[in-house]
Amino acid sequence: MDRNDAEIELSRLRDAIDRVDEVIVRLLNQRAKYAIEIGEVKPILGLPVYAPEREKQVLQHVERTSNGPLDPATMRRLFERIIDESRRVERESGVGSRSG
């Protein structure tokens, strides 16, 4: 591969990453919408917003699901942040404040 081919390949790969990032953004926003909806249902069932056992299940699931190259511990850290942000969105929507 010469320099010109390498530059073309780099551009192609960066474009591919941009497309993947767009999908990730859409999926994260959809996940947040579901979290808000769950927050609307929980008070009806008398359940608290924060469910540590469910969070543990989610984290174990993503660790098991990851086949690399990101290792399970990395996936866990990423999803811990995703879960934190889902709770923040839920609180800001007013759902979390209604259920304590």
N, CA, C and O atoms as a GROMACS GRO file, in nm:
protein
  400
    1MET      N    1   0.086  -0.118   0.000
    1MET     CA    2   0.000   0.000   0.000
    1MET      C    3   0.090   0.124   0.000
    1MET      O    4   0.179   0.137   0.084
    2ASP      N    5   0.067   0.213  -0.094
    2ASP     CA    6   0.146   0.336  -0.097
    2ASP      C    7   0.075   0.446  -0.015
    2ASP      O    8  -0.035   0.424   0.037
    3ARG      N    9   0.138   0.560  -0.006
    3ARG     CA   10   0.085   0.670   0.075
    3ARG      C   11  -0.055   0.713   0.029
    3ARG      O   12  -0.143   0.736   0.111
    4ASN      N   13  -0.075   0.723  -0.102
    4ASN     CA   14  -0.204   0.764  -0.154
    4ASN      C   15  -0.313   0.662  -0.115
    4ASN      O   16  -0.422   0.700  -0.072
    5ASP      N   17  -0.283   0.534  -0.132
    5ASP     CA   18  -0.378   0.430  -0.092
    5ASP      C   19  -0.408   0.437   0.057
    5ASP      O   20  -0.522   0.418   0.100
    6ALA      N   21  -0.303   0.463   0.137
    6ALA     CA   22  -0.321   0.472   0.282
    6ALA      C   23  -0.411   0.589   0.319
    6ALA      O   24  -0.494   0.577   0.409
    7GLU      N   25  -0.394   0.702   0.251
    7GLU     CA   26  -0.479   0.818   0.278
    7GLU      C   27  -0.625   0.790   0.241
    7GLU      O   28  -0.717   0.829   0.313
    8ILE      N   29  -0.645   0.722   0.129
    8ILE     CA   30  -0.780   0.685   0.086
    8ILE      C   31  -0.842   0.588   0.188
    8ILE      O   32  -0.959   0.602   0.225
    9GLU      N   33  -0.763   0.492   0.232
    9GLU     CA   34  -0.812   0.394   0.331
    9GLU      C   35  -0.846   0.462   0.463
    9GLU      O   36  -0.948   0.430   0.525
   10LEU      N   37  -0.762   0.553   0.506
   10LEU     CA   38  -0.788   0.627   0.630
   10LEU      C   39  -0.919   0.704   0.620
   10LEU      O   40  -0.999   0.704   0.713
   11SER      N   41  -0.940   0.770   0.510
   11SER     CA   42  -1.064   0.845   0.489
   11SER      C   43  -1.186   0.751   0.490
   11SER      O   44  -1.288   0.782   0.550
   12ARG      N   45  -1.173   0.638   0.424
   12ARG     CA   46  -1.283   0.539   0.421
   12ARG      C   47  -1.316   0.490   0.560
   12ARG      O   48  -1.433   0.481   0.598
   13LEU      N   49  -1.213   0.459   0.637
   13LEU     CA   50  -1.234   0.409   0.773
   13LEU      C   51  -1.296   0.515   0.863
   13LEU      O   52  -1.382   0.485   0.946
   14ARG      N   53  -1.251   0.638   0.849
   14ARG     CA   54  -1.310   0.747   0.929
   14ARG      C   55  -1.456   0.769   0.893
   14ARG      O   56  -1.538   0.795   0.980
   15ASP      N   57  -1.489   0.761   0.766
   15ASP     CA   58  -1.629   0.771   0.724
   15ASP      C   59  -1.712   0.657   0.784
   15ASP      O   60  -1.825   0.678   0.828
   16ALA      N   61  -1.655   0.538   0.786
   16ALA     CA   62  -1.725   0.423   0.844
   16ALA      C   63  -1.749   0.446   0.993
   16ALA      O   64  -1.857   0.415   1.044
   17ILE      N   65  -1.650   0.499   1.063
   17ILE     CA   66  -1.667   0.529   1.206
   17ILE      C   67  -1.776   0.634   1.226
   17ILE      O   68  -1.857   0.622   1.317
   18ASP      N   69  -1.779   0.735   1.141
   18ASP     CA   70  -1.884   0.838   1.151
   18ASP      C   71  -2.022   0.776   1.136
   18ASP      O   72  -2.114   0.813   1.208
   19ARG      N   73  -2.037   0.682   1.044
   19ARG     CA   74  -2.168   0.615   1.025
   19ARG      C   75  -2.204   0.530   1.148
   19ARG      O   76  -2.319   0.530   1.191
   20VAL      N   77  -2.106   0.460   1.203
   20VAL     CA   78  -2.131   0.382   1.324
   20VAL      C   79  -2.169   0.474   1.439
   20VAL      O   80  -2.262   0.445   1.514
   21ASP      N   81  -2.098   0.586   1.453
   21ASP     CA   82  -2.130   0.682   1.560
   21ASP      C   83  -2.273   0.733   1.548
   21ASP      O   84  -2.341   0.750   1.649
   22GLU      N   85  -2.318   0.758   1.426
   22GLU     CA   86  -2.456   0.804   1.406
   22GLU      C   87  -2.556   0.699   1.455
   22GLU      O   88  -2.658   0.733   1.515
   23VAL      N   89  -2.528   0.574   1.429
   23VAL     CA   90  -2.616   0.466   1.475
   23VAL      C   91  -2.612   0.459   1.628
   23VAL      O   92  -2.717   0.444   1.692
   24ILE      N   93  -2.494   0.469   1.686
   24ILE     CA   94  -2.482   0.465   1.832
   24ILE      C   95  -2.562   0.578   1.896
   24ILE      O   96  -2.632   0.557   1.995
   25VAL      N   97  -2.553   0.698   1.839
   25VAL     CA   98  -2.628   0.812   1.892
   25VAL      C   99  -2.778   0.786   1.888
   25VAL      O  100  -2.849   0.810   1.985
   26ARG      N  101  -2.827   0.736   1.775
   26ARG     CA  102  -2.970   0.705   1.764
   26ARG      C  103  -3.012   0.600   1.867
   26ARG      O  104  -3.116   0.613   1.931
   27LEU      N  105  -2.931   0.497   1.882
   27LEU     CA  106  -2.964   0.390   1.977
   27LEU      C  107  -2.959   0.438   2.122
   27LEU      O  108  -3.043   0.400   2.203
   28LEU      N  109  -2.862   0.521   2.154
   28LEU     CA  110  -2.854   0.574   2.291
   28LEU      C  111  -2.975   0.662   2.322
   28LEU      O  112  -3.029   0.657   2.433
   29ASN      N  113  -3.018   0.742   2.226
   29ASN     CA  114  -3.136   0.824   2.248
   29ASN      C  115  -3.261   0.738   2.262
   29ASN      O  116  -3.349   0.769   2.343
   30GLN      N  117  -3.271   0.631   2.185
   30GLN     CA  118  -3.385   0.540   2.200
   30GLN      C  119  -3.382   0.472   2.336
   30GLN      O  120  -3.486   0.456   2.400
   31ARG      N  121  -3.264   0.434   2.382
   31ARG     CA  122  -3.251   0.372   2.513
   31ARG      C  123  -3.297   0.468   2.623
   31ARG      O  124  -3.366   0.428   2.716
   32ALA      N  125  -3.258   0.594   2.610
   32ALA     CA  126  -3.298   0.695   2.708
   32ALA      C  127  -3.450   0.713   2.709
   32ALA      O  128  -3.510   0.730   2.815
   33LYS      N  129  -3.513   0.709   2.591
   33LYS     CA  130  -3.659   0.719   2.585
   33LYS      C  131  -3.725   0.603   2.658
   33LYS      O  132  -3.824   0.622   2.730
   34TYR      N  133  -3.671   0.484   2.641
   34TYR     CA  134  -3.726   0.368   2.712
   34TYR      C  135  -3.708   0.384   2.863
   34TYR      O  136  -3.797   0.349   2.940
   35ALA      N  137  -3.593   0.436   2.904
   35ALA     CA  138  -3.570   0.457   3.047
   35ALA      C  139  -3.672   0.555   3.105
   35ALA      O  140  -3.721   0.535   3.216
   36ILE      N  141  -3.704   0.660   3.030
   36ILE     CA  142  -3.806   0.755   3.075
   36ILE      C  143  -3.941   0.687   3.086
   36ILE      O  144  -4.014   0.708   3.184
   37GLU      N  145  -3.975   0.605   2.988
   37GLU     CA  146  -4.103   0.533   2.992
   37GLU      C  147  -4.108   0.437   3.111
   37GLU      O  148  -4.212   0.426   3.177
   38ILE      N  149  -3.997   0.369   3.138
   38ILE     CA  150  -3.992   0.280   3.255
   38ILE      C  151  -4.015   0.361   3.382
   38ILE      O  152  -4.085   0.317   3.473
   39GLY      N  153  -3.955   0.480   3.387
   39GLY     CA  154  -3.974   0.568   3.501
   39GLY      C  155  -4.118   0.612   3.520
   39GLY      O  156  -4.158   0.645   3.632
   40GLU      N  157  -4.196   0.613   3.414
   40GLU     CA  158  -4.338   0.646   3.425
   40GLU      C  159  -4.419   0.529   3.478
   40GLU      O  160  -4.522   0.548   3.543
   41VAL      N  161  -4.373   0.407   3.452
   41VAL     CA  162  -4.445   0.287   3.493
   41VAL      C  163  -4.414   0.249   3.638
   41VAL      O  164  -4.501   0.202   3.710
   42LYS      N  165  -4.290   0.270   3.680
   42LYS     CA  166  -4.248   0.228   3.813
   42LYS      C  167  -4.335   0.282   3.927
   42LYS      O  168  -4.369   0.206   4.017
   43PRO      N  169  -4.373   0.411   3.927
   43PRO     CA  170  -4.456   0.459   4.038
   43PRO      C  171  -4.591   0.388   4.046
   43PRO      O  172  -4.644   0.367   4.155
   44ILE      N  173  -4.646   0.351   3.933
   44ILE     CA  174  -4.773   0.279   3.931
   44ILE      C  175  -4.757   0.145   4.002
   44ILE      O  176  -4.849   0.097   4.068
   45LEU      N  177  -4.640   0.084   3.987
   45LEU     CA  178  -4.613  -0.044   4.051
   45LEU      C  179  -4.554  -0.029   4.191
   45LEU      O  180  -4.526  -0.128   4.259
   46GLY      N  181  -4.534   0.095   4.233
   46GLY     CA  182  -4.476   0.120   4.365
   46GLY      C  183  -4.328   0.088   4.372
   46GLY      O  184  -4.276   0.056   4.479
   47LEU      N  185  -4.260   0.095   4.259
   47LEU     CA  186  -4.118   0.063   4.254
   47LEU      C  187  -4.034   0.190   4.256
   47LEU      O  188  -4.074   0.292   4.200
   48PRO      N  189  -3.918   0.185   4.320
   48PRO     CA  190  -3.829   0.302   4.320
   48PRO      C  191  -3.764   0.320   4.183
   48PRO      O  192  -3.754   0.225   4.105
   49VAL      N  193  -3.719   0.442   4.156
   49VAL     CA  194  -3.651   0.469   4.029
   49VAL      C  195  -3.521   0.391   4.022
   49VAL      O  196  -3.491   0.327   3.921
   50TYR      N  197  -3.444   0.396   4.130
   50TYR     CA  198  -3.315   0.327   4.132
   50TYR      C  199  -3.337   0.181   4.170
   50TYR      O  200  -3.393   0.151   4.276
   51ALA      N  201  -3.292   0.092   4.084
   51ALA     CA  202  -3.307  -0.052   4.106
   51ALA      C  203  -3.169  -0.117   4.093
   51ALA      O  204  -3.131  -0.160   3.985
   52PRO      N  205  -3.094  -0.124   4.204
   52PRO     CA  206  -2.958  -0.176   4.196
   52PRO      C  207  -2.949  -0.319   4.142
   52PRO      O  208  -2.852  -0.352   4.073
   53GLU      N  209  -3.046  -0.402   4.171
   53GLU     CA  210  -3.042  -0.539   4.122
   53GLU      C  211  -3.058  -0.542   3.969
   53GLU      O  212  -2.990  -0.618   3.901
   54ARG      N  213  -3.146  -0.458   3.917
   54ARG     CA  214  -3.163  -0.450   3.771
   54ARG      C  215  -3.037  -0.394   3.706
   54ARG      O  216  -2.995  -0.443   3.601
   55GLU      N  217  -2.977  -0.294   3.767
   55GLU     CA  218  -2.853  -0.239   3.713
   55GLU      C  219  -2.746  -0.348   3.707
   55GLU      O  220  -2.672  -0.358   3.609
   56LYS      N  221  -2.737  -0.426   3.811
   56LYS     CA  222  -2.641  -0.536   3.813
   56LYS      C  223  -2.668  -0.634   3.699
   56LYS      O  224  -2.574  -0.680   3.633
   57GLN      N  225  -2.794  -0.666   3.674
   57GLN     CA  226  -2.830  -0.756   3.564
   57GLN      C  227  -2.789  -0.697   3.429
   57GLN      O  228  -2.734  -0.768   3.344
   58VAL      N  229  -2.815  -0.568   3.410
   58VAL     CA  230  -2.780  -0.502   3.283
   58VAL      C  231  -2.629  -0.509   3.262
   58VAL      O  232  -2.582  -0.543   3.153
   59LEU      N  233  -2.553  -0.476   3.366
   59LEU     CA  234  -2.407  -0.476   3.354
   59LEU      C  235  -2.352  -0.616   3.327
   59LEU      O  236  -2.261  -0.632   3.246
   60GLN      N  237  -2.407  -0.716   3.393
   60GLN     CA  238  -2.364  -0.853   3.367
   60GLN      C  239  -2.397  -0.894   3.224
   60GLN      O  240  -2.319  -0.962   3.158
   61HIS      N  241  -2.513  -0.851   3.178
   61HIS     CA  242  -2.555  -0.885   3.041
   61HIS      C  243  -2.459  -0.825   2.939
   61HIS      O  244  -2.417  -0.894   2.846
   62VAL      N  245  -2.425  -0.698   2.953
   62VAL     CA  246  -2.335  -0.637   2.854
   62VAL      C  247  -2.195  -0.695   2.862
   62VAL      O  248  -2.126  -0.706   2.760
   63GLU      N  249  -2.153  -0.732   2.981
   63GLU     CA  250  -2.021  -0.798   2.993
   63GLU      C  251  -2.020  -0.931   2.919
   63GLU      O  252  -1.924  -0.962   2.849
   64ARG      N  253  -2.127  -1.009   2.934
   64ARG     CA  254  -2.136  -1.139   2.866
   64ARG      C  255  -2.149  -1.122   2.715
   64ARG      O  256  -2.101  -1.206   2.638
   65THR      N  257  -2.215  -1.015   2.671
   65THR     CA  258  -2.244  -0.994   2.530
   65THR      C  259  -2.122  -0.950   2.451
   65THR      O  260  -2.114  -0.975   2.331
   66SER      N  261  -2.027  -0.886   2.516
   66SER     CA  262  -1.912  -0.830   2.445
   66SER      C  263  -1.816  -0.939   2.400
   66SER      O  264  -1.764  -1.015   2.482
   67ASN      N  265  -1.792  -0.947   2.268
   67ASN     CA  266  -1.696  -1.044   2.214
   67ASN      C  267  -1.565  -0.977   2.174
   67ASN      O  268  -1.483  -1.039   2.107
   68GLY      N  269  -1.545  -0.854   2.213
   68GLY     CA  270  -1.421  -0.786   2.180
   68GLY      C  271  -1.427  -0.713   2.049
   68GLY      O  272  -1.521  -0.733   1.971
   69PRO      N  273  -1.333  -0.630   2.022
   69PRO     CA  274  -1.207  -0.616   2.094
   69PRO      C  275  -1.217  -0.543   2.228
   69PRO      O  276  -1.122  -0.543   2.306
   70LEU      N  277  -1.332  -0.480   2.257
   70LEU     CA  278  -1.346  -0.420   2.390
   70LEU      C  279  -1.373  -0.529   2.491
   70LEU      O  280  -1.461  -0.613   2.471
   71ASP      N  281  -1.297  -0.528   2.599
   71ASP     CA  282  -1.313  -0.634   2.699
   71ASP      C  283  -1.435  -0.608   2.788
   71ASP      O  284  -1.486  -0.496   2.790
   72PRO      N  285  -1.481  -0.708   2.860
   72PRO     CA  286  -1.601  -0.692   2.944
   72PRO      C  287  -1.591  -0.578   3.044
   72PRO      O  288  -1.690  -0.509   3.068
   73ALA      N  289  -1.475  -0.556   3.104
   73ALA     CA  290  -1.461  -0.448   3.202
   73ALA      C  291  -1.481  -0.312   3.136
   73ALA      O  292  -1.539  -0.221   3.195
   74THR      N  293  -1.434  -0.298   3.014
   74THR     CA  294  -1.453  -0.172   2.940
   74THR      C  295  -1.600  -0.152   2.910
   74THR      O  296  -1.652  -0.041   2.926
   75MET      N  297  -1.668  -0.257   2.866
   75MET     CA  298  -1.811  -0.246   2.838
   75MET      C  299  -1.886  -0.209   2.965
   75MET      O  300  -1.979  -0.128   2.961
   76ARG      N  301  -1.847  -0.266   3.075
   76ARG     CA  302  -1.911  -0.235   3.203
   76ARG      C  303  -1.898  -0.086   3.234
   76ARG      O  304  -1.996  -0.020   3.269
   77ARG      N  305  -1.777  -0.032   3.219
   77ARG     CA  306  -1.756   0.112   3.247
   77ARG      C  307  -1.839   0.199   3.154
   77ARG      O  308  -1.898   0.298   3.197
   78LEU      N  309  -1.845   0.163   3.026
   78LEU     CA  310  -1.925   0.240   2.932
   78LEU      C  311  -2.073   0.239   2.972
   78LEU      O  312  -2.139   0.342   2.970
   79PHE      N  313  -2.122   0.122   3.006
   79PHE     CA  314  -2.264   0.112   3.041
   79PHE      C  315  -2.296   0.172   3.177
   79PHE      O  316  -2.408   0.217   3.199
   80GLU      N  317  -2.202   0.174   3.267
   80GLU     CA  318  -2.224   0.245   3.394
   80GLU      C  319  -2.253   0.392   3.364
   80GLU      O  320  -2.343   0.452   3.424
   81ARG      N  321  -2.179   0.448   3.272
   81ARG     CA  322  -2.201   0.589   3.233
   81ARG      C  323  -2.334   0.606   3.161
   81ARG      O  324  -2.407   0.702   3.186
   82ILE      N  325  -2.366   0.513   3.071
   82ILE     CA  326  -2.494   0.518   2.999
   82ILE      C  327  -2.610   0.513   3.098
   82ILE      O  328  -2.706   0.588   3.084
   83ILE      N  329  -2.601   0.425   3.196
   83ILE     CA  330  -2.706   0.413   3.297
   83ILE      C  331  -2.716   0.542   3.378
   83ILE      O  332  -2.827   0.589   3.405
   84ASP      N  333  -2.603   0.598   3.417
   84ASP     CA  334  -2.604   0.726   3.490
   84ASP      C  335  -2.676   0.834   3.410
   84ASP      O  336  -2.758   0.908   3.464
   85GLU      N  337  -2.645   0.842   3.281
   85GLU     CA  338  -2.707   0.944   3.197
   85GLU      C  339  -2.856   0.915   3.176
   85GLU      O  340  -2.936   1.009   3.165
   86SER      N  341  -2.894   0.790   3.170
   86SER     CA  342  -3.036   0.756   3.158
   86SER      C  343  -3.113   0.803   3.281
   86SER      O  344  -3.224   0.855   3.269
   87ARG      N  345  -3.054   0.784   3.399
   87ARG     CA  346  -3.117   0.832   3.522
   87ARG      C  347  -3.127   0.984   3.523
   87ARG      O  348  -3.228   1.041   3.567
   88ARG      N  349  -3.021   1.051   3.475
   88ARG     CA  350  -3.022   1.197   3.472
   88ARG      C  351  -3.136   1.247   3.382
   88ARG      O  352  -3.210   1.338   3.420
   89VAL      N  353  -3.150   1.188   3.263
   89VAL     CA  354  -3.256   1.228   3.172
   89VAL      C  355  -3.392   1.203   3.236
   89VAL      O  356  -3.483   1.285   3.225
   90GLU      N  357  -3.405   1.091   3.303
   90GLU     CA  358  -3.530   1.058   3.371
   90GLU      C  359  -3.563   1.163   3.477
   90GLU      O  360  -3.676   1.211   3.486
   91ARG      N  361  -3.462   1.199   3.558
   91ARG     CA  362  -3.484   1.302   3.662
   91ARG      C  363  -3.523   1.435   3.599
   91ARG      O  364  -3.616   1.501   3.645
   92GLU      N  365  -3.451   1.476   3.493
   92GLU     CA  366  -3.480   1.605   3.429
   92GLU      C  367  -3.615   1.608   3.361
   92GLU      O  368  -3.673   1.715   3.343
   93SER      N  369  -3.666   1.493   3.323
   93SER     CA  370  -3.799   1.489   3.259
   93SER      C  371  -3.910   1.506   3.362
   93SER      O  372  -4.026   1.526   3.328
   94GLY      N  373  -3.872   1.499   3.490
   94GLY     CA  374  -3.972   1.513   3.596
   94GLY      C  375  -4.028   1.382   3.643
   94GLY      O  376  -4.100   1.378   3.743
   95VAL      N  377  -3.997   1.275   3.573
   95VAL     CA  378  -4.049   1.145   3.610
   95VAL      C  379  -3.992   1.100   3.742
   95VAL      O  380  -4.065   1.059   3.833
   96GLY      N  381  -3.859   1.107   3.754
   96GLY     CA  382  -3.793   1.060   3.875
   96GLY      C  383  -3.834   1.137   3.998
   96GLY      O  384  -3.840   1.079   4.106
   97SER      N  385  -3.862   1.267   3.985
   97SER     CA  386  -3.896   1.348   4.100
   97SER      C  387  -4.034   1.312   4.155
   97SER      O  388  -4.062   1.336   4.272
   98ARG      N  389  -4.119   1.255   4.070
   98ARG     CA  390  -4.253   1.215   4.117
   98ARG      C  391  -4.248   1.088   4.200
   98ARG      O  392  -4.335   1.065   4.284
   99SER      N  393  -4.146   1.004   4.178
   99SER     CA  394  -4.145   0.874   4.246
   99SER      C  395  -4.039   0.865   4.353
   99SER      O  396  -4.020   0.759   4.413
  100GLY      N  397  -3.969   0.975   4.380
  100GLY     CA  398  -3.873   0.977   4.488
  100GLY      C  399  -3.746   0.925   4.443
  100GLY      O  400  -3.651   0.919   4.521
   0.00000   0.00000   0.00000
